[in-house]
Amino acid sequence: MAFNSAEINGFSDIWVFCEQRDGVLQNTDFELISEGRKLADERGAKLVGILLGGEGISRAAGELGGYGADKVIVCEDPALDVYTTDRYCNVICDIVMERKPEVLLIGASNIGRDLGPRVAARLHTGLTADCTHLDIDMERYVQFLRESSTIDVDSVKFKMEDTNLKMTRPAFGGHLMATIICPRFRPCMSTVRPGVFKKSAFCREKADACEIERVEVRLEDAALKTKVLEVVKETRKMVDLIGAEVVVSVGAGISRDPKKGIELAEELAKALGGGVVGASRAAIDSGWLPSDHQVGQTGKTVRPKIYVALGISGAIQHKAGMQDSELIIAVDANESAPIFECADYGIVGDLFKVVPLMTDAVKAAKEAK
């Protein structure tokens, strides 16, 4: 029978596309599997990972079970060793058309942002890109709105029986948050921003219990339009905000002397233990730092052990990207700055005077030990 994305009652289970590079699973896979587990439990469905790769990739599949996958579908073929849009799209669409998952999640990496739209178009369904929050359960979604939005939730009449996947993402440059549903077609598809979901603790028992299904793929050369001749890796060093344990971010408050402000942030980050420098959108838009330093809804979501905000007022778009940090320290000249609402420690003052004192104090404390 022909595949029909509009026959929504024939779809079930939550699927996660698990990206590998050079045979190594990506951290986003574990974040999505962990979040997918929650969605599957809300829906009373199975959580299935789908993994494509070259010879031997099946050996990595079991690890996904340790983060919550009930089953992993493995497509192993030398032609899938290196990602190409047409090969991966053809394989995934063939399996989706046959198995009919209700939800398909993809990490919003460079690969995911290329693959997701192509798969959605082939399946005649919708795609919400760059999501930062997902819900199926309506009560959980309403609680999310209560905690993270300015909506007067108690005055709104919600359709509490709605079981569509509710996909929330920044809109209009991060000034608004939009929640999108796909009620008439399946699967509901979303690319999800790396770092926004917390990775669950690995469970060996779950990993051993995970079902691994190997599926033979059909790759006809006549249908393939591209061939990888060479892989050239990026040589510019990118800042690893997501993996850093210490992040010191700068904002519009360094405008008096941006170069000096960044230097102070770098010195404090180094003193705190090999930290990295982040930035608010205002600092990025002003050209003071490259875009890979941006923290926030339109940048990266971070959860370091220590997050220091220097001259950042604390707009909701920025706080959404760092409010889950273990310890937050804020320095701002405005005592009414919203950043102090989520800070564990707040210092009201001129950051150009305060930060050198902080750096000296950190160094002195380390020397004393």
C-alpha positions as CSV (number, residue, x, y, z in Angstrom):
1,M,0.0,0.0,0.0
2,A,1.3,3.5,-0.9
3,F,2.6,5.6,1.9
4,N,0.2,8.4,3.0
5,S,1.4,10.8,5.6
6,A,-2.2,12.1,6.2
7,E,-3.4,8.7,7.6
8,I,-2.1,9.7,11.0
9,N,-3.8,6.8,12.9
10,G,-1.4,4.3,11.3
11,F,1.7,5.9,12.9
12,S,3.3,5.1,16.3
13,D,6.6,5.2,18.3
14,I,9.2,8.0,18.8
15,W,12.2,7.8,16.5
16,V,15.6,9.6,16.8
17,F,18.1,9.8,14.0
18,C,21.5,9.1,15.5
19,E,24.3,10.9,13.8
20,Q,27.8,9.4,13.6
21,R,31.0,10.8,12.3
22,D,34.0,8.6,11.6
23,G,32.1,5.8,13.3
24,V,31.7,7.8,16.5
25,L,28.2,8.7,17.9
26,Q,27.7,12.4,18.6
27,N,26.8,13.8,22.0
28,T,23.5,15.2,20.5
29,D,22.4,11.6,20.0
30,F,22.5,10.9,23.7
31,E,20.7,14.2,24.4
32,L,17.9,13.4,22.0
33,I,17.6,9.8,23.1
34,S,17.3,11.0,26.7
35,E,14.6,13.5,25.8
36,G,12.9,11.0,23.4
37,R,12.6,8.7,26.4
38,K,10.5,11.2,28.2
39,L,8.3,11.8,25.1
40,A,7.9,8.1,24.6
41,D,6.8,7.6,28.2
42,E,4.3,10.4,27.9
43,R,2.9,8.8,24.8
44,G,3.1,5.2,26.0
45,A,5.2,4.4,22.9
46,K,8.6,2.8,22.1
47,L,11.7,4.8,21.6
48,V,13.7,3.8,18.5
49,G,17.0,5.1,17.3
50,I,18.0,4.8,13.7
51,L,21.7,4.7,13.0
52,L,23.4,4.7,9.5
53,G,27.0,4.1,8.9
54,G,29.8,2.1,7.4
55,E,31.1,-1.4,8.4
56,G,31.2,-1.9,12.1
57,I,28.8,0.9,13.1
58,S,26.5,-1.7,14.7
59,R,29.0,-2.0,17.5
60,A,28.1,1.5,18.7
61,A,24.3,0.9,18.7
62,G,24.1,-0.7,22.1
63,E,25.3,2.5,23.8
64,L,22.1,4.3,22.7
65,G,20.1,1.8,24.8
66,G,22.0,2.9,27.9
67,Y,20.4,6.4,27.5
68,G,16.9,5.1,27.0
69,A,16.4,3.6,23.5
70,D,14.2,0.5,23.5
71,K,15.5,-0.5,20.0
72,V,18.0,0.7,17.5
73,I,17.6,0.1,13.8
74,V,21.1,-0.2,12.2
75,C,21.7,0.4,8.5
76,E,25.3,-0.7,7.9
77,D,26.8,-0.3,4.4
78,P,30.2,1.0,3.1
79,A,28.3,3.6,1.1
80,L,26.9,5.1,4.3
81,D,30.3,5.6,6.0
82,V,30.4,9.3,5.0
83,Y,27.2,11.4,5.0
84,T,25.6,12.4,1.7
85,T,22.2,13.9,1.4
86,D,20.8,11.5,-1.2
87,R,22.0,8.2,0.3
88,Y,20.9,9.0,3.9
89,C,17.6,10.5,2.7
90,N,16.8,7.5,0.5
91,V,17.5,5.0,3.3
92,I,15.7,6.9,6.0
93,C,12.6,7.6,3.9
94,D,12.3,3.9,2.8
95,I,12.3,2.7,6.4
96,V,10.0,5.5,7.7
97,M,7.5,4.7,4.9
98,E,7.6,1.1,5.9
99,R,7.6,1.4,9.7
100,K,5.6,4.7,10.1
101,P,6.9,6.4,13.3
102,E,4.8,9.1,14.8
103,V,7.7,11.4,15.7
104,L,11.2,11.7,14.1
105,L,13.8,13.9,15.9
106,I,17.0,15.0,14.3
107,G,19.9,17.0,15.9
108,A,20.3,20.5,14.4
109,S,23.9,19.9,13.4
110,N,25.2,20.8,9.9
111,I,24.2,17.3,8.8
112,G,20.8,17.4,10.5
113,R,19.9,20.8,9.1
114,D,20.6,19.4,5.6
115,L,18.9,16.0,6.1
116,G,15.8,17.1,8.0
117,P,14.2,19.3,5.3
118,R,14.9,16.8,2.5
119,V,13.3,13.9,4.5
120,A,10.3,16.0,5.4
121,A,9.7,17.1,1.8
122,R,10.0,13.5,0.6
123,L,7.5,12.3,3.3
124,H,5.1,15.2,2.6
125,T,5.1,16.2,6.3
126,G,6.0,19.3,8.3
127,L,9.3,20.1,10.0
128,T,10.0,22.5,12.8
129,A,13.6,23.6,12.8
130,D,16.0,24.4,15.6
131,C,13.7,23.5,18.5
132,T,14.6,24.2,22.1
133,H,11.7,22.5,23.8
134,L,9.5,19.5,23.1
135,D,6.3,18.3,24.8
136,I,3.5,15.8,24.1
137,D,1.7,15.8,27.5
138,M,-0.4,19.0,27.6
139,E,-0.1,19.5,31.4
140,R,3.7,19.5,31.1
141,Y,3.5,22.0,28.2
142,V,1.3,24.3,30.2
143,Q,3.7,24.2,33.1
144,F,6.5,25.0,30.7
145,L,4.6,28.1,29.6
146,R,3.9,29.1,33.2
147,E,7.7,29.0,34.0
148,S,9.2,30.3,30.7
149,S,6.8,32.8,29.1
150,T,4.9,36.0,29.9
151,I,1.5,34.4,29.0
152,D,-1.2,34.5,31.7
153,V,-1.6,30.7,31.6
154,D,-4.6,30.7,34.0
155,S,-6.6,32.9,31.7
156,V,-6.1,30.7,28.6
157,K,-8.4,27.7,27.8
158,F,-6.1,24.9,26.5
159,K,-7.2,21.8,24.7
160,M,-5.9,19.5,27.3
161,E,-6.6,16.3,25.3
162,D,-4.2,17.5,22.5
163,T,-1.5,14.8,22.0
164,N,0.3,16.3,19.1
165,L,4.1,16.9,19.6
166,K,4.4,20.6,20.7
167,M,7.7,21.9,19.2
168,T,8.9,25.2,20.5
169,R,11.6,27.3,18.8
170,P,12.9,30.9,18.8
171,A,11.3,33.2,16.2
172,F,12.0,36.7,14.9
173,G,15.7,36.6,15.8
174,G,15.0,35.2,19.3
175,H,12.6,38.0,20.3
176,L,9.6,35.6,20.4
177,M,9.1,31.9,21.1
178,A,6.8,30.0,18.8
179,T,5.2,26.6,19.5
180,I,4.3,24.7,16.4
181,I,2.3,21.5,15.9
182,C,1.7,19.2,12.9
183,P,-1.8,17.9,13.4
184,R,-2.6,16.6,9.9
185,F,0.5,14.7,8.9
186,R,3.0,12.2,10.3
187,P,5.7,11.8,11.3
188,C,5.9,15.0,13.3
189,M,9.5,16.1,12.5
190,S,11.8,18.4,14.4
191,T,15.5,19.3,14.3
192,V,16.7,20.0,17.8
193,R,19.4,22.4,18.8
194,P,22.4,20.7,20.4
195,G,22.9,21.2,24.1
196,V,19.3,22.2,25.0
197,F,18.4,18.8,26.5
198,K,20.2,17.2,29.4
199,K,21.8,13.8,28.8
200,S,20.6,11.1,31.1
201,A,22.9,9.0,33.2
202,F,24.1,5.9,31.3
203,C,22.5,2.6,32.5
204,R,24.4,-0.6,31.6
205,E,21.3,-2.8,32.3
206,K,19.2,-0.8,29.8
207,A,22.1,-1.0,27.2
208,D,22.2,-4.8,27.5
209,A,18.4,-5.0,27.1
210,C,18.2,-2.7,24.0
211,E,17.1,-4.6,20.8
212,I,19.4,-4.1,17.9
213,E,17.8,-4.7,14.5
214,R,20.1,-4.8,11.4
215,V,18.3,-3.7,8.2
216,E,19.6,-4.4,4.7
217,V,19.6,-1.2,2.7
218,R,18.9,-0.7,-1.0
219,L,21.3,1.8,-2.6
220,E,20.9,2.0,-6.4
221,D,23.8,3.9,-8.0
222,A,21.4,5.3,-10.7
223,A,19.4,7.1,-8.0
224,L,22.5,8.7,-6.3
225,K,23.6,12.1,-7.6
226,T,26.5,12.7,-5.4
227,K,29.8,11.0,-4.5
228,V,32.3,12.0,-1.8
229,L,35.7,12.3,-3.3
230,E,37.5,13.9,-0.3
231,V,36.7,15.1,3.2
232,V,38.4,18.4,4.2
233,K,38.0,19.2,7.9
234,E,37.6,22.7,9.3
235,T,41.0,24.0,10.5
236,R,39.8,27.1,12.4
237,K,39.6,26.4,16.1
238,M,36.0,26.7,17.3
239,V,35.2,27.5,20.9
240,D,33.6,24.5,22.8
241,L,30.9,26.3,24.8
242,I,28.7,23.2,25.3
243,G,31.4,21.0,26.7
244,A,33.1,23.7,28.9
245,E,32.9,23.5,32.7
246,V,33.5,27.2,33.1
247,V,32.0,29.9,30.8
248,V,32.7,33.6,31.2
249,S,30.4,35.6,29.0
250,V,30.5,39.3,28.0
251,G,27.7,41.6,26.9
252,A,26.9,45.1,26.0
253,G,28.5,46.3,29.2
254,I,31.9,46.0,27.7
255,S,31.1,48.6,25.0
256,R,33.3,51.2,26.6
257,D,36.4,49.1,25.7
258,P,35.4,45.8,24.0
259,K,39.0,44.6,23.6
260,K,39.8,45.2,27.3
261,G,36.5,43.6,28.3
262,I,37.2,40.4,26.4
263,E,40.8,40.3,27.8
264,L,39.4,40.6,31.4
265,A,36.9,37.8,30.6
266,E,39.7,35.6,29.2
267,E,41.9,36.2,32.3
268,L,39.0,35.3,34.7
269,A,38.1,32.2,32.6
270,K,41.7,31.0,32.8
271,A,42.0,31.7,36.5
272,L,38.8,29.7,37.2
273,G,40.3,26.7,35.5
274,G,40.6,26.7,31.7
275,G,37.3,28.2,31.0
276,V,36.1,29.7,27.7
277,V,34.6,33.0,26.8
278,G,31.0,33.3,25.7
279,A,28.9,36.3,24.6
280,S,25.4,37.7,24.5
281,R,23.8,38.4,21.2
282,A,24.5,42.1,21.6
283,A,28.3,41.4,21.8
284,I,28.1,39.2,18.7
285,D,26.0,41.6,16.7
286,S,28.6,44.3,17.5
287,G,31.3,42.2,16.0
288,W,33.3,41.9,19.2
289,L,33.4,38.1,19.0
290,P,32.7,35.4,16.3
291,S,29.2,33.8,16.3
292,D,30.4,30.5,17.8
293,H,30.8,32.3,21.1
294,Q,27.1,33.2,21.4
295,V,25.1,31.9,24.3
296,G,21.3,32.1,24.2
297,Q,18.2,31.0,22.3
298,T,19.8,32.0,19.0
299,G,23.2,30.8,20.1
300,K,24.2,27.8,22.2
301,T,22.6,26.4,25.4
302,V,25.2,25.7,28.1
303,R,25.2,24.0,31.5
304,P,28.7,24.6,32.9
305,K,29.7,24.2,36.5
306,I,30.4,27.9,36.7
307,Y,28.8,30.6,34.5
308,V,29.9,34.2,34.8
309,A,27.9,37.0,33.1
310,L,29.8,40.3,32.7
311,G,27.8,43.3,31.6
312,I,24.9,41.2,30.4
313,S,21.5,42.6,31.3
314,G,19.8,39.2,31.1
315,A,17.1,39.3,28.4
316,I,15.0,36.2,28.4
317,Q,16.6,35.0,25.2
318,H,20.0,34.9,26.9
319,K,18.8,33.4,30.2
320,A,17.2,30.5,28.3
321,G,20.7,29.5,27.1
322,M,22.4,29.5,30.5
323,Q,19.9,29.4,33.4
324,D,20.6,25.7,34.1
325,S,24.2,26.3,34.9
326,E,25.2,24.9,38.3
327,L,26.5,28.2,39.6
328,I,25.8,31.6,38.1
329,I,27.7,34.8,39.0
330,A,26.6,38.1,37.5
331,V,28.3,41.5,37.3
332,D,26.4,44.5,36.0
333,A,26.2,48.2,36.8
334,N,22.4,48.1,36.8
335,E,21.1,46.7,40.1
336,S,17.7,46.1,38.4
337,A,19.2,43.9,35.6
338,P,17.1,40.8,35.0
339,I,20.3,38.7,35.1
340,F,20.3,39.0,38.9
341,E,17.0,37.1,39.0
342,C,18.7,33.8,38.1
343,A,22.1,34.5,39.6
344,D,23.4,32.7,42.7
345,Y,25.8,35.6,43.3
346,G,25.3,39.1,42.0
347,I,27.8,42.0,42.0
348,V,26.5,45.5,41.2
349,G,29.4,47.6,39.9
350,D,31.7,48.5,37.0
351,L,32.9,45.3,35.5
352,F,36.2,46.9,34.5
353,K,36.9,47.4,38.2
354,V,35.2,44.3,39.6
355,V,36.6,41.6,37.3
356,P,40.3,42.2,38.0
357,L,39.5,42.0,41.7
358,M,37.7,38.7,41.1
359,T,40.6,37.3,39.1
360,D,43.1,38.3,41.8
361,A,40.9,36.7,44.5
362,V,40.6,33.4,42.5
363,K,44.4,33.3,42.0
364,A,45.0,34.0,45.7
365,A,42.6,31.3,46.8
366,K,44.3,28.8,44.6
367,E,47.8,29.8,45.9
368,A,46.5,29.4,49.4
369,K,45.6,25.8,48.8
